[in-house]
């Protein structure tokens, strides 16, 4: 074969170089035209090319909109003109590694002085001496995070409100009544009660809040067979039971116990133990149970409800200890009052009474100290001069100062100037005769920090003069740490999973177009598998985050009047393309029925149910979407409900799995679900959304004859979210 001349080789090289530049420019233009953020907001990505000097070469329309100038005016402008924070191209562009990218956040100011927070990705040398800059508006993300923080604050305030109401009284009976009343109000339960375990193993209800439609259990004694000794031992160890359906075999209830609860129309229950610590060796004794009943239907108890019940059970345990402490203090006061009344008696009798009283006082004080020393909280009495007159052993364990060292010391001496400044305002409130509760940070003897919940209870004499106050401080560091861990986990998920998955998904989509080169058939097949898997993983991450936000109570349903027909039409239109792809006929039968709901979340539930029905139907099948108004004919007082139904002609669901499919990652056939792109969370999210609307959701099916998924919503004026 004859060799090509230098001129021919130069011509061929030049032609190849021009072809490469045209291909690169064509690819970049395509990227400018089609780029958009695949996140939840579907916001466009601002894309720009800059040179080594940091000046704009070219950009897409989203970049023009972000910076507030047309393309012809942006070209040649320096990047620093629009960025308020420092942004340098260091090290020099020539030292960048191929494919290396940099990420961060910036504050961008447009030509009209509008400032926006953006997230940037800087990729150098996508074309020789030309660098790619991607900008994403994260203002909405910031607002969403702030909204989540507000929701969390509301939850903390709710618990603080209930705790404050409980601590405003020292009477145990009143504390128990306040607890059951507030729990019933917050959980909207049919019955909330406190069950006291008696020494002989039997027990009875000592406080109750129940709706008038259901029988009361107040003062009803229960035999030991209902609550056997092995159950008592489990609850003494901290066992918590959340039973969504007492008739569910998986609940593990004995048949005799199921028959017993049926007498009182109990469908679901939540049980939390009330435990007392008897000594310094942390030996626990079961005092009773805090129980919530749902009588009108089954109920899935959420984490917030369990946490609230557990925390209030702890408050009851502290209240029991406080009641014992108060009882002993009252006894001491009675003894000393009796002594003062005997002052006018003869000297010998006075000496005899005084000696007896002093012996009794020492005995009472020793008993009081034994009780308070067994409690894992700081307990003290401070007089009106802010000097300690009593403190328990926990002060020595936490601060390294014995009761004798602390006695007579001022608060400032014990806690230091900084801590005293934080507590001073609350001390003044207590000495003014008002009980107060607050949170503070203290330093222990080993230098470690702790968060504590502090309560001051004023001590008033017969003339309502404040003589001092009782101080109780409990460690809440674990609760604070859990809250921080939860926030950090959500942040990691948002930044470390969603953003890389979005970039990976976009890259796979670009490769699939063939614009970066053609792959073999086998390579194209592998690319398709990777693209499908990435898309499924993105959906899974989004679903997990959505579910977490709903379960944590950070999602507020913004209910308003909605038309059931409009919701059905929007859902059917959204799923029409998918139905055509699977050769499924989608039939909707809308009716103009007003409902009280959050339209966006109900639309999400409908599209999830329609998507499942389409995916699990055979080609040529039909999926129906219907709605109707139903009312329980047996009870005329029940409000009307609107029932939405999605029916398919698929393979059906076994009867033993009709409830389980609403749990996380529960699927009838997981292998088939993976082929169809399922994540196992869609029905769980649907259930959470419907429960937030005070509705019900269920499935009906006969194997081989298709399935029907139905949920209820309140009609306009009958209920609220």
Beta strands, then each sheet from edge to edge (+ up, - down):
strand 1: 46-50
strand 2: 56-59
strand 3: 101-109
strand 4: 115-127
strand 5: 130-137
strand 6: 191-197
strand 7: 203-210
strand 8: 221-222
strand 9: 240-243
strand 10: 268-277
strand 11: 284-294
strand 12: 378-383
strand 13: 388-391
strand 14: 436-443
strand 15: 449-460
strand 16: 466-475
strand 17: 560-563
strand 18: 585-589
strand 19: 594-597
strand 20: 622-630
strand 21: 641-647
strand 22: 697-701
strand 23: 707-714
sheet 1: 2+ 1- 5+ 4- 3+
sheet 2: 8+ 7- 6+ 11- 10+ 9-
sheet 3: 13+ 12- 16+ 15- 14+
sheet 4: 17+ 19-
sheet 5: 18+ 20+ 21- 23+ 22-
end
